[in-house]
Amino acid sequence: MIYEEIALSFQCHAASLHGILSMPHQAATRGILFIVGGPQYRVGSHRQFTLLARQFAADGVPVMRFDYRGMGDSEGEPRDFTLVDEDICAALDCFFQRAPHMQEVVLWGLCDAASAALLYAHQDKRITGLVLVNPWVRTEQGVAKAYLKHYYLQRLLDASLWKKIASGKFNFGATMRSLTQQINTLLRQGENLASVASDGIKHENSPSLPEKMARGFNRFQGTVLFILCGNDLTAQEFSDLTRASPEWKKLMSASRVTQHMLPAANHTFSQRNWREQIGRWTLDWLKAP
């Protein structure tokens, strides 16, 4: 399908933000807004967002991608993914203005952009779906568990490790320091849990990131597509969370949730076949009744 790419400029408070609209000549009424993880801008690693946007637009889906304040070509101070609600809202305002036939939109995010989408989506009725790739649920304890489970144990089965050991090239000191750090992190977590159990008080000032995301997920009423890359620690940490947390387990088992796994893919799905597969899954899900 024929489409054109249009440069956009819009305001978020006093800052000018910039983006690209990929608009099919015969566009669907449901569009996709890319939320970009940081530090990153609207093109993406390996030009992934540009190429995905063109894949979707060629299939008739209007797509917009943009830079947050302080990123890429946009003005303003840099900010992290927990502080971009106003940027997303301003981008949606612009998207609906430039695509007046559009009736609803899907947020598409990778890594902490997926987290930002979950935190924001329930606040905006224009959003009816989410595509979340390798969501960022990073906590100190979570990453320690992920390293121990998915990195160190797998390394023991790696033939190249034993070749290094046999040749005397293996750095035992650095490995032991890293392993000790991860174990100490988990021990601190155990001490914190014991403290909560002894006095009945949770000694934290605010909910953790996974708890905030679960709240946003629970409040959002639309459909959700999760795509996880198997060769990625961030995705593995998310998978561990969803298996261990009763709340997340319940959310992930809902009928409105679709899940796909790319076993060999890395975090940014850098191979063409990986990116195109993710694109096909997105389009199939988008067209599902």
C-alpha positions as protocol buffer text, in pm:
chain_id: "A"
residue {
  index: 1
  type: MET
  ca { x: 0 y: 0 z: 0 }
}
residue {
  index: 2
  type: ILE
  ca { x: 119 y: 352 z: -80 }
}
residue {
  index: 3
  type: TYR
  ca { x: 201 y: 577 z: 214 }
}
residue {
  index: 4
  type: GLU
  ca { x: 383 y: 902 z: 276 }
}
residue {
  index: 5
  type: GLU
  ca { x: 607 y: 1016 z: 561 }
}
residue {
  index: 6
  type: ILE
  ca { x: 537 y: 1359 z: 709 }
}
residue {
  index: 7
  type: ALA
  ca { x: 759 y: 1555 z: 948 }
}
residue {
  index: 8
  type: LEU
  ca { x: 570 y: 1679 z: 1254 }
}
residue {
  index: 9
  type: SER
  ca { x: 631 y: 1950 z: 1511 }
}
residue {
  index: 10
  type: PHE
  ca { x: 409 y: 2002 z: 1816 }
}
residue {
  index: 11
  type: GLN
  ca { x: 422 y: 2157 z: 2161 }
}
residue {
  index: 12
  type: CYS
  ca { x: 451 y: 2006 z: 2505 }
}
residue {
  index: 13
  type: HIS
  ca { x: 433 y: 2301 z: 2741 }
}
residue {
  index: 14
  type: ALA
  ca { x: 709 y: 2538 z: 2625 }
}
residue {
  index: 15
  type: ALA
  ca { x: 907 y: 2275 z: 2434 }
}
residue {
  index: 16
  type: SER
  ca { x: 882 y: 2191 z: 2064 }
}
residue {
  index: 17
  type: LEU
  ca { x: 870 y: 1816 z: 2001 }
}
residue {
  index: 18
  type: HIS
  ca { x: 938 y: 1649 z: 1668 }
}
residue {
  index: 19
  type: GLY
  ca { x: 822 y: 1329 z: 1508 }
}
residue {
  index: 20
  type: ILE
  ca { x: 739 y: 1144 z: 1186 }
}
residue {
  index: 21
  type: LEU
  ca { x: 395 y: 1035 z: 1068 }
}
residue {
  index: 22
  type: SER
  ca { x: 378 y: 738 z: 828 }
}
residue {
  index: 23
  type: MET
  ca { x: 37 y: 784 z: 667 }
}
residue {
  index: 24
  type: PRO
  ca { x: -114 y: 530 z: 424 }
}
residue {
  index: 25
  type: HIS
  ca { x: -331 y: 671 z: 146 }
}
residue {
  index: 26
  type: GLN
  ca { x: -607 y: 436 z: 260 }
}
residue {
  index: 27
  type: ALA
  ca { x: -551 y: 430 z: 633 }
}
residue {
  index: 28
  type: ALA
  ca { x: -714 y: 214 z: 898 }
}
residue {
  index: 29
  type: THR
  ca { x: -904 y: 377 z: 1183 }
}
residue {
  index: 30
  type: ARG
  ca { x: -669 y: 227 z: 1442 }
}
residue {
  index: 31
  type: GLY
  ca { x: -318 y: 368 z: 1454 }
}
residue {
  index: 32
  type: ILE
  ca { x: 9 y: 296 z: 1634 }
}
residue {
  index: 33
  type: LEU
  ca { x: 211 y: 543 z: 1840 }
}
residue {
  index: 34
  type: PHE
  ca { x: 568 y: 433 z: 1907 }
}
residue {
  index: 35
  type: ILE
  ca { x: 696 y: 511 z: 2256 }
}
residue {
  index: 36
  type: VAL
  ca { x: 1074 y: 515 z: 2244 }
}
residue {
  index: 37
  type: GLY
  ca { x: 1286 y: 376 z: 2528 }
}
residue {
  index: 38
  type: GLY
  ca { x: 1584 y: 572 z: 2644 }
}
residue {
  index: 39
  type: PRO
  ca { x: 1837 y: 685 z: 2588 }
}
residue {
  index: 40
  type: GLN
  ca { x: 1708 y: 653 z: 2234 }
}
residue {
  index: 41
  type: TYR
  ca { x: 1529 y: 853 z: 1968 }
}
residue {
  index: 42
  type: ARG
  ca { x: 1258 y: 789 z: 1711 }
}
residue {
  index: 43
  type: VAL
  ca { x: 1474 y: 597 z: 1460 }
}
residue {
  index: 44
  type: GLY
  ca { x: 1569 y: 326 z: 1712 }
}
residue {
  index: 45
  type: SER
  ca { x: 1855 y: 79 z: 1730 }
}
residue {
  index: 46
  type: HIS
  ca { x: 1932 y: -67 z: 1386 }
}
residue {
  index: 47
  type: ARG
  ca { x: 1663 y: 175 z: 1254 }
}
residue {
  index: 48
  type: GLN
  ca { x: 1408 y: -65 z: 1403 }
}
residue {
  index: 49
  type: PHE
  ca { x: 1130 y: 189 z: 1463 }
}
residue {
  index: 50
  type: THR
  ca { x: 1168 y: 343 z: 1119 }
}
residue {
  index: 51
  type: LEU
  ca { x: 1153 y: 1 z: 953 }
}
residue {
  index: 52
  type: LEU
  ca { x: 864 y: -125 z: 1165 }
}
residue {
  index: 53
  type: ALA
  ca { x: 667 y: 195 z: 1103 }
}
residue {
  index: 54
  type: ARG
  ca { x: 710 y: 147 z: 729 }
}
residue {
  index: 55
  type: GLN
  ca { x: 608 y: -217 z: 755 }
}
residue {
  index: 56
  type: PHE
  ca { x: 289 y: -119 z: 937 }
}
residue {
  index: 57
  type: ALA
  ca { x: 212 y: 176 z: 707 }
}
residue {
  index: 58
  type: ALA
  ca { x: 254 y: -46 z: 401 }
}
residue {
  index: 59
  type: ASP
  ca { x: -20 y: -262 z: 553 }
}
residue {
  index: 60
  type: GLY
  ca { x: -253 y: 36 z: 593 }
}
residue {
  index: 61
  type: VAL
  ca { x: -183 y: 131 z: 956 }
}
residue {
  index: 62
  type: PRO
  ca { x: -111 y: 498 z: 1036 }
}
residue {
  index: 63
  type: VAL
  ca { x: 199 y: 523 z: 1255 }
}
residue {
  index: 64
  type: MET
  ca { x: 361 y: 805 z: 1448 }
}
residue {
  index: 65
  type: ARG
  ca { x: 698 y: 804 z: 1623 }
}
residue {
  index: 66
  type: PHE
  ca { x: 845 y: 1098 z: 1811 }
}
residue {
  index: 67
  type: ASP
  ca { x: 1115 y: 1222 z: 2047 }
}
residue {
  index: 68
  type: TYR
  ca { x: 1043 y: 1301 z: 2411 }
}
residue {
  index: 69
  type: ARG
  ca { x: 1146 y: 1635 z: 2552 }
}
residue {
  index: 70
  type: GLY
  ca { x: 1525 y: 1645 z: 2579 }
}
residue {
  index: 71
  type: MET
  ca { x: 1577 y: 1357 z: 2332 }
}
residue {
  index: 72
  type: GLY
  ca { x: 1664 y: 1352 z: 1962 }
}
residue {
  index: 73
  type: ASP
  ca { x: 1544 y: 1669 z: 1789 }
}
residue {
  index: 74
  type: SER
  ca { x: 1301 y: 1773 z: 2063 }
}
residue {
  index: 75
  type: GLU
  ca { x: 1358 y: 2065 z: 2298 }
}
residue {
  index: 76
  type: GLY
  ca { x: 1353 y: 2059 z: 2677 }
}
residue {
  index: 77
  type: GLU
  ca { x: 1534 y: 1888 z: 2959 }
}
residue {
  index: 78
  type: PRO
  ca { x: 1600 y: 1512 z: 2939 }
}
residue {
  index: 79
  type: ARG
  ca { x: 1373 y: 1295 z: 3152 }
}
residue {
  index: 80
  type: ASP
  ca { x: 1336 y: 926 z: 3230 }
}
residue {
  index: 81
  type: PHE
  ca { x: 1046 y: 702 z: 3132 }
}
residue {
  index: 82
  type: THR
  ca { x: 850 y: 768 z: 3453 }
}
residue {
  index: 83
  type: LEU
  ca { x: 813 y: 1136 z: 3360 }
}
residue {
  index: 84
  type: VAL
  ca { x: 683 y: 1126 z: 3003 }
}
residue {
  index: 85
  type: ASP
  ca { x: 304 y: 1117 z: 3050 }
}
residue {
  index: 86
  type: GLU
  ca { x: 267 y: 1473 z: 2919 }
}
residue {
  index: 87
  type: ASP
  ca { x: 490 y: 1397 z: 2620 }
}
residue {
  index: 88
  type: ILE
  ca { x: 276 y: 1096 z: 2526 }
}
residue {
  index: 89
  type: CYS
  ca { x: -45 y: 1296 z: 2566 }
}
residue {
  index: 90
  type: ALA
  ca { x: 88 y: 1579 z: 2347 }
}
residue {
  index: 91
  type: ALA
  ca { x: 197 y: 1329 z: 2081 }
}
residue {
  index: 92
  type: LEU
  ca { x: -148 y: 1168 z: 2080 }
}
residue {
  index: 93
  type: ASP
  ca { x: -313 y: 1509 z: 2042 }
}
residue {
  index: 94
  type: CYS
  ca { x: -94 y: 1576 z: 1738 }
}
residue {
  index: 95
  type: PHE
  ca { x: -151 y: 1226 z: 1596 }
}
residue {
  index: 96
  type: PHE
  ca { x: -530 y: 1254 z: 1611 }
}
residue {
  index: 97
  type: GLN
  ca { x: -519 y: 1605 z: 1466 }
}
residue {
  index: 98
  type: ARG
  ca { x: -309 y: 1495 z: 1167 }
}
residue {
  index: 99
  type: ALA
  ca { x: -507 y: 1173 z: 1118 }
}
residue {
  index: 100
  type: PRO
  ca { x: -868 y: 1291 z: 1175 }
}
residue {
  index: 101
  type: HIS
  ca { x: -1016 y: 965 z: 1044 }
}
residue {
  index: 102
  type: MET
  ca { x: -840 y: 770 z: 1324 }
}
residue {
  index: 103
  type: GLN
  ca { x: -1069 y: 653 z: 1604 }
}
residue {
  index: 104
  type: GLU
  ca { x: -832 y: 471 z: 1839 }
}
residue {
  index: 105
  type: VAL
  ca { x: -464 y: 409 z: 1895 }
}
residue {
  index: 106
  type: VAL
  ca { x: -221 y: 143 z: 2020 }
}
residue {
  index: 107
  type: LEU
  ca { x: 93 y: 230 z: 2213 }
}
residue {
  index: 108
  type: TRP
  ca { x: 399 y: 28 z: 2104 }
}
residue {
  index: 109
  type: GLY
  ca { x: 700 y: 25 z: 2336 }
}
residue {
  index: 110
  type: LEU
  ca { x: 1030 y: -157 z: 2387 }
}
residue {
  index: 111
  type: CYS
  ca { x: 1204 y: -189 z: 2726 }
}
residue {
  index: 112
  type: ASP
  ca { x: 1134 y: 111 z: 2953 }
}
residue {
  index: 113
  type: ALA
  ca { x: 906 y: 253 z: 2682 }
}
residue {
  index: 114
  type: ALA
  ca { x: 683 y: -51 z: 2739 }
}
residue {
  index: 115
  type: SER
  ca { x: 687 y: 34 z: 3110 }
}
residue {
  index: 116
  type: ALA
  ca { x: 598 y: 397 z: 3033 }
}
residue {
  index: 117
  type: ALA
  ca { x: 307 y: 277 z: 2817 }
}
residue {
  index: 118
  type: LEU
  ca { x: 170 y: 62 z: 3101 }
}
residue {
  index: 119
  type: LEU
  ca { x: 199 y: 350 z: 3347 }
}
residue {
  index: 120
  type: TYR
  ca { x: 15 y: 593 z: 3117 }
}
residue {
  index: 121
  type: ALA
  ca { x: -241 y: 400 z: 2911 }
}
residue {
  index: 122
  type: HIS
  ca { x: -523 y: 373 z: 3166 }
}
residue {
  index: 123
  type: GLN
  ca { x: -539 y: 755 z: 3184 }
}
residue {
  index: 124
  type: ASP
  ca { x: -629 y: 805 z: 2817 }
}
residue {
  index: 125
  type: LYS
  ca { x: -945 y: 658 z: 2664 }
}
residue {
  index: 126
  type: ARG
  ca { x: -809 y: 701 z: 2312 }
}
residue {
  index: 127
  type: ILE
  ca { x: -573 y: 409 z: 2380 }
}
residue {
  index: 128
  type: THR
  ca { x: -735 y: 69 z: 2322 }
}
residue {
  index: 129
  type: GLY
  ca { x: -430 y: -156 z: 2300 }
}
residue {
  index: 130
  type: LEU
  ca { x: -66 y: -198 z: 2401 }
}
residue {
  index: 131
  type: VAL
  ca { x: 224 y: -380 z: 2236 }
}
residue {
  index: 132
  type: LEU
  ca { x: 493 y: -433 z: 2501 }
}
residue {
  index: 133
  type: VAL
  ca { x: 831 y: -577 z: 2401 }
}
residue {
  index: 134
  type: ASN
  ca { x: 1077 y: -684 z: 2673 }
}
residue {
  index: 135
  type: PRO
  ca { x: 919 y: -465 z: 2944 }
}
residue {
  index: 136
  type: TRP
  ca { x: 1159 y: -310 z: 3196 }
}
residue {
  index: 137
  type: VAL
  ca { x: 1073 y: -417 z: 3552 }
}
residue {
  index: 138
  type: ARG
  ca { x: 1424 y: -370 z: 3686 }
}
residue {
  index: 139
  type: THR
  ca { x: 1481 y: -382 z: 4060 }
}
residue {
  index: 140
  type: GLU
  ca { x: 1808 y: -453 z: 4238 }
}
residue {
  index: 141
  type: GLN
  ca { x: 1678 y: -786 z: 4365 }
}
residue {
  index: 142
  type: GLY
  ca { x: 1515 y: -877 z: 4035 }
}
residue {
  index: 143
  type: VAL
  ca { x: 1827 y: -833 z: 3828 }
}
residue {
  index: 144
  type: ALA
  ca { x: 2034 y: -1023 z: 4087 }
}
residue {
  index: 145
  type: LYS
  ca { x: 1797 y: -1320 z: 4058 }
}
residue {
  index: 146
  type: ALA
  ca { x: 1801 y: -1299 z: 3680 }
}
residue {
  index: 147
  type: TYR
  ca { x: 2182 y: -1299 z: 3666 }
}
residue {
  index: 148
  type: LEU
  ca { x: 2208 y: -1598 z: 3899 }
}
residue {
  index: 149
  type: LYS
  ca { x: 1940 y: -1797 z: 3719 }
}
residue {
  index: 150
  type: HIS
  ca { x: 1995 y: -1707 z: 3355 }
}
residue {
  index: 151
  type: TYR
  ca { x: 2359 y: -1604 z: 3331 }
}
residue {
  index: 152
  type: TYR
  ca { x: 2574 y: -1790 z: 3583 }
}
residue {
  index: 153
  type: LEU
  ca { x: 2392 y: -2122 z: 3556 }
}
residue {
  index: 154
  type: GLN
  ca { x: 2398 y: -2110 z: 3175 }
}
residue {
  index: 155
  type: ARG
  ca { x: 2767 y: -2021 z: 3179 }
}
residue {
  index: 156
  type: LEU
  ca { x: 2840 y: -2345 z: 3362 }
}
residue {
  index: 157
  type: LEU
  ca { x: 2706 y: -2532 z: 3058 }
}
residue {
  index: 158
  type: ASP
  ca { x: 2902 y: -2319 z: 2810 }
}
residue {
  index: 159
  type: ALA
  ca { x: 3193 y: -2511 z: 2654 }
}
residue {
  index: 160
  type: SER
  ca { x: 3384 y: -2188 z: 2590 }
}
residue {
  index: 161
  type: LEU
  ca { x: 3397 y: -2124 z: 2967 }
}
residue {
  index: 162
  type: TRP
  ca { x: 3573 y: -2453 z: 3033 }
}
residue {
  index: 163
  type: LYS
  ca { x: 3815 y: -2389 z: 2747 }
}
residue {
  index: 164
  type: LYS
  ca { x: 3909 y: -2056 z: 2909 }
}
residue {
  index: 165
  type: ILE
  ca { x: 3957 y: -2227 z: 3245 }
}
residue {
  index: 166
  type: ALA
  ca { x: 4172 y: -2499 z: 3090 }
}
residue {
  index: 167
  type: SER
  ca { x: 4386 y: -2241 z: 2908 }
}
residue {
  index: 168
  type: GLY
  ca { x: 4431 y: -2028 z: 3220 }
}
residue {
  index: 169
  type: LYS
  ca { x: 4257 y: -1726 z: 3060 }
}
residue {
  index: 170
  type: PHE
  ca { x: 3957 y: -1725 z: 3294 }
}
residue {
  index: 171
  type: ASN
  ca { x: 3941 y: -1433 z: 3541 }
}
residue {
  index: 172
  type: PHE
  ca { x: 3830 y: -1601 z: 3862 }
}
residue {
  index: 173
  type: GLY
  ca { x: 3865 y: -1284 z: 4069 }
}
residue {
  index: 174
  type: ALA
  ca { x: 3630 y: -1071 z: 3862 }
}
residue {
  index: 175
  type: THR
  ca { x: 3375 y: -1352 z: 3834 }
}
residue {
  index: 176
  type: MET
  ca { x: 3373 y: -1418 z: 4209 }
}
residue {
  index: 177
  type: ARG
  ca { x: 3335 y: -1046 z: 4286 }
}
residue {
  index: 178
  type: SER
  ca { x: 3036 y: -1023 z: 4053 }
}
residue {
  index: 179
  type: LEU
  ca { x: 2880 y: -1342 z: 4190 }
}
residue {
  index: 180
  type: THR
  ca { x: 2931 y: -1225 z: 4550 }
}
residue {
  index: 181
  type: GLN
  ca { x: 2764 y: -894 z: 4468 }
}
residue {
  index: 182
  type: GLN
  ca { x: 2454 y: -1068 z: 4330 }
}
residue {
  index: 183
  type: ILE
  ca { x: 2431 y: -1303 z: 4630 }
}
residue {
  index: 184
  type: ASN
  ca { x: 2468 y: -1013 z: 4875 }
}
residue {
  index: 185
  type: THR
  ca { x: 2184 y: -832 z: 4699 }
}
residue {
  index: 186
  type: LEU
  ca { x: 1956 y: -1130 z: 4748 }
}
residue {
  index: 187
  type: LEU
  ca { x: 2062 y: -1162 z: 5111 }
}
residue {
  index: 188
  type: ARG
  ca { x: 1970 y: -798 z: 5170 }
}
residue {
  index: 189
  type: GLN
  ca { x: 1632 y: -868 z: 5017 }
}
residue {
  index: 190
  type: GLY
  ca { x: 1586 y: -1158 z: 5260 }
}
residue {
  index: 191
  type: GLU
  ca { x: 1674 y: -932 z: 5554 }
}
residue {
  index: 192
  type: ASN
  ca { x: 1418 y: -674 z: 5437 }
}
residue {
  index: 193
  type: LEU
  ca { x: 1148 y: -939 z: 5409 }
}
residue {
  index: 194
  type: ALA
  ca { x: 1232 y: -1066 z: 5757 }
}
residue {
  index: 195
  type: SER
  ca { x: 1198 y: -713 z: 5892 }
}
residue {
  index: 196
  type: VAL
  ca { x: 853 y: -681 z: 5737 }
}
residue {
  index: 197
  type: ALA
  ca { x: 748 y: -1017 z: 5879 }
}
residue {
  index: 198
  type: SER
  ca { x: 866 y: -932 z: 6232 }
}
residue {
  index: 199
  type: ASP
  ca { x: 684 y: -602 z: 6277 }
}
residue {
  index: 200
  type: GLY
  ca { x: 415 y: -618 z: 6009 }
}
residue {
  index: 201
  type: ILE
  ca { x: 531 y: -295 z: 5847 }
}
residue {
  index: 202
  type: LYS
  ca { x: 662 y: -258 z: 5494 }
}
residue {
  index: 203
  type: HIS
  ca { x: 965 y: -30 z: 5519 }
}
residue {
  index: 204
  type: GLU
  ca { x: 933 y: 141 z: 5182 }
}
residue {
  index: 205
  type: ASN
  ca { x: 824 y: 494 z: 5095 }
}
residue {
  index: 206
  type: SER
  ca { x: 665 y: 410 z: 4763 }
}
residue {
  index: 207
  type: PRO
  ca { x: 558 y: 110 z: 4551 }
}
residue {
  index: 208
  type: SER
  ca { x: 823 y: -59 z: 4340 }
}
residue {
  index: 209
  type: LEU
  ca { x: 826 y: -22 z: 3963 }
}
residue {
  index: 210
  type: PRO
  ca { x: 669 y: -369 z: 3908 }
}
residue {
  index: 211
  type: GLU
  ca { x: 392 y: -276 z: 4155 }
}
residue {
  index: 212
  type: LYS
  ca { x: 323 y: 53 z: 3977 }
}
residue {
  index: 213
  type: MET
  ca { x: 314 y: -123 z: 3642 }
}
residue {
  index: 214
  type: ALA
  ca { x: 76 y: -388 z: 3774 }
}
residue {
  index: 215
  type: ARG
  ca { x: -157 y: -113 z: 3895 }
}
residue {
  index: 216
  type: GLY
  ca { x: -152 y: 51 z: 3553 }
}
residue {
  index: 217
  type: PHE
  ca { x: -208 y: -285 z: 3383 }
}
residue {
  index: 218
  type: ASN
  ca { x: -503 y: -363 z: 3608 }
}
residue {
  index: 219
  type: ARG
  ca { x: -664 y: -23 z: 3541 }
}
residue {
  index: 220
  type: PHE
  ca { x: -620 y: -44 z: 3165 }
}
residue {
  index: 221
  type: GLN
  ca { x: -921 y: -204 z: 2997 }
}
residue {
  index: 222
  type: GLY
  ca { x: -780 y: -268 z: 2650 }
}
residue {
  index: 223
  type: THR
  ca { x: -603 y: -562 z: 2490 }
}
residue {
  index: 224
  type: VAL
  ca { x: -230 y: -623 z: 2540 }
}
residue {
  index: 225
  type: LEU
  ca { x: 33 y: -801 z: 2329 }
}
residue {
  index: 226
  type: PHE
  ca { x: 355 y: -905 z: 2505 }
}
residue {
  index: 227
  type: ILE
  ca { x: 658 y: -1001 z: 2295 }
}
residue {
  index: 228
  type: LEU
  ca { x: 967 y: -1133 z: 2472 }
}
residue {
  index: 229
  type: CYS
  ca { x: 1312 y: -1203 z: 2331 }
}
residue {
  index: 230
  type: GLY
  ca { x: 1462 y: -1520 z: 2476 }
}
residue {
  index: 231
  type: ASN
  ca { x: 1825 y: -1409 z: 2463 }
}
residue {
  index: 232
  type: ASP
  ca { x: 1771 y: -1100 z: 2677 }
}
residue {
  index: 233
  type: LEU
  ca { x: 1814 y: -1049 z: 3051 }
}
residue {
  index: 234
  type: THR
  ca { x: 1543 y: -779 z: 3065 }
}
residue {
  index: 235
  type: ALA
  ca { x: 1287 y: -1018 z: 2915 }
}
residue {
  index: 236
  type: GLN
  ca { x: 1404 y: -1299 z: 3143 }
}
residue {
  index: 237
  type: GLU
  ca { x: 1364 y: -1076 z: 3448 }
}
residue {
  index: 238
  type: PHE
  ca { x: 1010 y: -990 z: 3336 }
}
residue {
  index: 239
  type: SER
  ca { x: 928 y: -1359 z: 3285 }
}
residue {
  index: 240
  type: ASP
  ca { x: 1059 y: -1445 z: 3631 }
}
residue {
  index: 241
  type: LEU
  ca { x: 843 y: -1169 z: 3780 }
}
residue {
  index: 242
  type: THR
  ca { x: 525 y: -1287 z: 3609 }
}
residue {
  index: 243
  type: ARG
  ca { x: 581 y: -1643 z: 3730 }
}
residue {
  index: 244
  type: ALA
  ca { x: 663 y: -1546 z: 4089 }
}
residue {
  index: 245
  type: SER
  ca { x: 405 y: -1273 z: 4153 }
}
residue {
  index: 246
  type: PRO
  ca { x: 43 y: -1388 z: 4205 }
}
residue {
  index: 247
  type: GLU
  ca { x: -81 y: -1046 z: 4090 }
}
residue {
  index: 248
  type: TRP
  ca { x: 120 y: -1052 z: 3769 }
}
residue {
  index: 249
  type: LYS
  ca { x: 35 y: -1418 z: 3708 }
}
residue {
  index: 250
  type: LYS
  ca { x: -336 y: -1331 z: 3721 }
}
residue {
  index: 251
  type: LEU
  ca { x: -293 y: -1030 z: 3491 }
}
residue {
  index: 252
  type: MET
  ca { x: -96 y: -1229 z: 3233 }
}
residue {
  index: 253
  type: SER
  ca { x: -354 y: -1512 z: 3225 }
}
residue {
  index: 254
  type: ALA
  ca { x: -641 y: -1280 z: 3128 }
}
residue {
  index: 255
  type: SER
  ca { x: -815 y: -1342 z: 2794 }
}
residue {
  index: 256
  type: ARG
  ca { x: -725 y: -992 z: 2674 }
}
residue {
  index: 257
  type: VAL
  ca { x: -353 y: -1079 z: 2685 }
}
residue {
  index: 258
  type: THR
  ca { x: -159 y: -1233 z: 2396 }
}
residue {
  index: 259
  type: GLN
  ca { x: 200 y: -1351 z: 2439 }
}
residue {
  index: 260
  type: HIS
  ca { x: 477 y: -1441 z: 2193 }
}
residue {
  index: 261
  type: MET
  ca { x: 838 y: -1546 z: 2245 }
}
residue {
  index: 262
  type: LEU
  ca { x: 1135 y: -1513 z: 2006 }
}
residue {
  index: 263
  type: PRO
  ca { x: 1375 y: -1763 z: 2168 }
}
residue {
  index: 264
  type: ALA
  ca { x: 1701 y: -1665 z: 1996 }
}
residue {
  index: 265
  type: ALA
  ca { x: 1645 y: -1289 z: 1965 }
}
residue {
  index: 266
  type: ASN
  ca { x: 1841 y: -1028 z: 2160 }
}
residue {
  index: 267
  type: HIS
  ca { x: 1697 y: -723 z: 2338 }
}
residue {
  index: 268
  type: THR
  ca { x: 1674 y: -504 z: 2028 }
}
residue {
  index: 269
  type: PHE
  ca { x: 1588 y: -792 z: 1789 }
}
residue {
  index: 270
  type: SER
  ca { x: 1877 y: -682 z: 1569 }
}
residue {
  index: 271
  type: GLN
  ca { x: 1833 y: -936 z: 1289 }
}
residue {
  index: 272
  type: ARG
  ca { x: 1596 y: -860 z: 1004 }
}
residue {
  index: 273
  type: ASN
  ca { x: 1401 y: -1185 z: 1044 }
}
residue {
  index: 274
  type: TRP
  ca { x: 1343 y: -1111 z: 1414 }
}
residue {
  index: 275
  type: ARG
  ca { x: 1220 y: -758 z: 1345 }
}
residue {
  index: 276
  type: GLU
  ca { x: 992 y: -870 z: 1064 }
}
residue {
  index: 277
  type: GLN
  ca { x: 846 y: -1149 z: 1280 }
}
residue {
  index: 278
  type: ILE
  ca { x: 765 y: -897 z: 1553 }
}
residue {
  index: 279
  type: GLY
  ca { x: 603 y: -680 z: 1288 }
}
residue {
  index: 280
  type: ARG
  ca { x: 389 y: -969 z: 1162 }
}
residue {
  index: 281
  type: TRP
  ca { x: 280 y: -1060 z: 1515 }
}
residue {
  index: 282
  type: THR
  ca { x: 183 y: -698 z: 1574 }
}
residue {
  index: 283
  type: LEU
  ca { x: -22 y: -675 z: 1253 }
}
residue {
  index: 284
  type: ASP
  ca { x: -196 y: -1009 z: 1313 }
}
residue {
  index: 285
  type: TRP
  ca { x: -286 y: -903 z: 1667 }
}
residue {
  index: 286
  type: LEU
  ca { x: -400 y: -561 z: 1546 }
}
residue {
  index: 287
  type: LYS
  ca { x: -642 y: -718 z: 1298 }
}
residue {
  index: 288
  type: ALA
  ca { x: -776 y: -983 z: 1535 }
}
residue {
  index: 289
  type: PRO
  ca { x: -1147 y: -945 z: 1623 }
}
